[in-house]
Amino acid sequence: MVMAACYAEPIVQKIVFTPATMADWQMTGGTEFRIEDGVADIAGPHWDCKIFRSIELAPTTRYRLSGTGKGKIMVMLYQSTSWESAKLCHLNLAGEGFRSNHINFTTPAGQGRHLLVIHCNRSPGAVRELEISQLGAEEEERVVLDVEKLRANRPSPRRVRGFMVGPTFTDETAQRVVAWGANAIRYQIILSDRKQEKTLEELLPGALERLETAMKAARAHNIKVIVDLQSPGALHRDSQLGFWQQPTLAQDFVAVWTQIALRLKPYGDVIWGYDLCNEPLDRSQLPYPPREWRPIALNILAAIRAIDPDVWIIYEPGPGGGHDHYASMQPLPDYRVIYSFHYYSPHAYTHQGILNIENTDLATIHEKINIRYPGKIDGAEWNKVHIDSTLQCIRDFQQKYPVPFFVGEFSAARWAPGAEQYLRDLIEIFEENGWSWAYHALTDWSGWSLEYDESYWIDALGHDHPNRPKNKVAGMTKRGEVVKAAFQKNLVEQSGQP
């Protein structure tokens, strides 16, 4: 059951930018700001320029922080007046021109004093409106699910351990999946083209044809399929607007999934779940998910349920493939939902040597590789214990709502030192928590492949782009041994052995 309420928004704090009202603001060293025509212009020589002041808000109360800004501007509110306290919210106002944004938050119990910070990252930025409004009731819907009914679903769906695969999945690919011991694939539906010339109407028929071909191959080899809308770029119709601001986005999402559900109705024995959207992300709304995504997902859910009331739905809340949002997220109002996230942390380790490589000098490239695991990365000591601690919010969510979880992607660049230990630690954590998972990837870029060695193939000038596959091994890599050993659990469970 979903419960919602109307609410009023009386203004509690409206920040007016005048010399007089800004007199009690402080700033970090090197920061400069001036007031002109109600706009606060902020600049400084480094990435961490801030102006800040303390404010008072009622404890345990729901608020909305909204503002208008431009440049690399972020607005943060801390739980107390200490820089050491956690952030209550983080409002992204960055952009070339003025744009507005808002975020909701709830104050903690306590004395009610907080630190309000306007942060500018090096380049000049400006803020012209900022206010904090009290919400009379929750803006987001409140979902009440019967925990016993959720628990009664288990162990359905059955655990799967598999591979991410590309949109060309043939009988030969299926044989490779089986040879590894995997029992599932996360199949990518690609609704975009590199030149962005084809429309959704042009791309969808071919995508559906490839999808059905993959379903037939998977059925022939007893492989479960996670149907993943990996790249919905063709839903971006108006080039003047961002992806999530497209006026027809919701109806396009619903139309695509309606066609998928109709086409795959005869393949209920093969489908493990429908993954509604891969890594929903709007960088302008970071560190939060796109606010447009959840309502769209609910519309997709209703459309699929009208066709197939029993199929499992896979929901990635975002932002991207991250998991942090589970700390504050409401479940979807449906009893057959698998919740999902991806794991590539720390990014400096898993993606070392991948980005910004072409035409980069060799010395600079080498500064970005040879980052070891376990070890100190980005100021933290990364090992299995630390990784496990970062996933506590998932366990907390699952404790409150006994729902199935699926780790849809995880990997590390094949030349990352210690990658075999990293993969072993991740898989052990997934297994300890009873989560299904799919390794990224079997048929994708060779940098993720378990079938290529650990060498990094930049030449002496550093001009060789890493999209050129090399050094496929004859036997099994250490990373491959880790993943294949984990796949053996599929065989044990299939045989019914303890």
C-alpha positions, 0 to 999 in steps of 0.5 A, a space after each residue: 500500500 502506498 500512502 501520500 499526503 499533501 503538504 505546505 511549504 512555509 519558508 523557514 530560512 531565506 538567504 538574502 544576499 546583501 552586504 548587510 546579511 552576509 556580514 556574519 558569514 565566514 570564509 576559508 583561506 583564499 576565498 573571495 566573494 562579493 555581493 552585487 544585485 542580490 547575487 553572491 559571486 564566489 571565487 578562489 585559487 583552489 578546489 576547496 573555497 567555501 563561505 559558511 555560517 551556522 543556522 538553527 533548524 527544528 530537530 527531527 523535522 523534514 525540510 527542503 533546501 532549494 537554490 539557484 546557482 551557476 559555476 561549480 557551486 555546491 551547497 552543503 548542510 552539516 548535522 552540527 556546526 562541526 566540519 567533522 559531522 556528517 552532511 545532512 544534504 548536498 545540493 548541486 547547483 553546478 552549471 554553465 548558466 544559472 539553474 535551480 535544484 532542490 533536495 529534501 532532508 530530515 534533521 536529527 534529534 539534538 540541539 538544532 544548530 547546523 553549518 550551512 556551506 556554499 562551496 566553489 571548486 576553483 572556477 568562479 561561481 554564483 548563487 542568487 537564491 537559497 532557501 530552506 522550507 519546512 515540509 508539512 508531510 513527507 513529499 515522497 510516498 510512504 510504502 507499507 509492505 507486509 514483511 511476512 509476505 516479503 519473507 514468504 517469497 524466498 528463496 524465490 527467485 533462486 540464486 544466480 551467479 553469472 556474466 554480463 554479456 553484450 547484445 550479440 548472444 549466440 549459441 556459441 556464447 551460451 556454450 562459453 557461459 556453461 563451460 565457465 559454470 555460470 547459470 545466468 547472463 545479464 543481457 544488454 539491450 542497447 537503444 543508442 548508436 555512436 553517431 546518435 543518428 537513429 531514432 528509438 523507432 528505428 533501433 527498437 525492432 532490431 534490439 527486440 529481434 536480438 533479444 529474442 535470439 538470446 532468449 532462445 539460446 539461453 533456453 537451449 542451455 538452461 541459462 537464466 536471463 536478466 534483461 537489462 536496459 543498458 543503454 537507452 540513449 535513443 530516448 533522448 529526443 530533444 538535444 536542448 534538454 538533459 536526458 531526464 528532462 525529456 518531455 516524452 521520457 516517461 512514456 518512451 520508457 513505458 513503451 519500450 518495456 511494454 514491447 519487451 514484456 509482450 515479446 518475452 511473454 512466452 519466455 517466462 521460464 528463462 527470465 530471471 528478472 527485468 532490470 529497468 534501467 542500468 545505472 540511472 544517473 544525472 550528474 547535475 543532481 549528484 550525489 543523489 539519484 535522478 528525482 525523475 527516475 523513481 516515478 518513471 520506474 513505478 509507471 514501468 512497473 505498472 505497465 509490465 504488471 498489466 502484461 505479466 503479474 509474476 515476473 521479477 522486476 530489478 530496480 537500481 535506485 541510483 545514482 549510477 550503480 551506487 549503493 549509498 541511496 539504500 540508507 534512506 530509500 523507500 522500497 517499491 510498492 510491489 512484492 516481486 522486486 529484486 534490488 540491485 547495485 554495482 560495485 567498483 569501489 574504490 574507483 581509482 583501483 578498479 578503473 586504473 589506467 582506463 580513462 584519459 589514456 589516448 595521447 597521454 604521455 607514458 609517465 602520466 599514465 604510470 602515475 595512474 596504474 600500479 595501485 595495489 589491493 589490498 592497500 591504502 587507496 584514496 586515503 583509506 585502507 581497502 581490504 575485505 573488512 573495509 569493503 564489507 563495511 561500505 555495504 552495511 546500508 544494504 544489509 540494513 535495508 535487507 534487515 528491514 525489508 527481506 528482499 532479494 539483492 542482485 549485484 549486477 556488475 563488479 570487476 577490476 581492470 585486468 592489470 590492477 595488482 591484486 585483482 584476484 584477491 579483490 574479486 575473491 573478497 567481493 564474491 565472498 561478501 556476496 555469498 555470505 549475504 546471499 546475494 546473486 551476482 554477475 561478473 562484468 563481463 564475458 563478452 565486452 571490452 578485453 580490459 575486464 576479460 578473465 581470458 586475457 593476461 595482466 599486462 598493460 599494453 601502452 607503448 613507449 610513447 603512451 599513444 596506444 589506446 587500450 581498446 585494442 585487445 592483446 595477450 589472450 592466455 591459453 589457460 586460465 588467469 588467476 582472476 579467472 580461477 577465482 570466478 570459476 571456483 565461485 561458479 561451482 556453487 551453481 553446480 552444487 545447488 543444482 545437484 541438491 548437494 549440501 
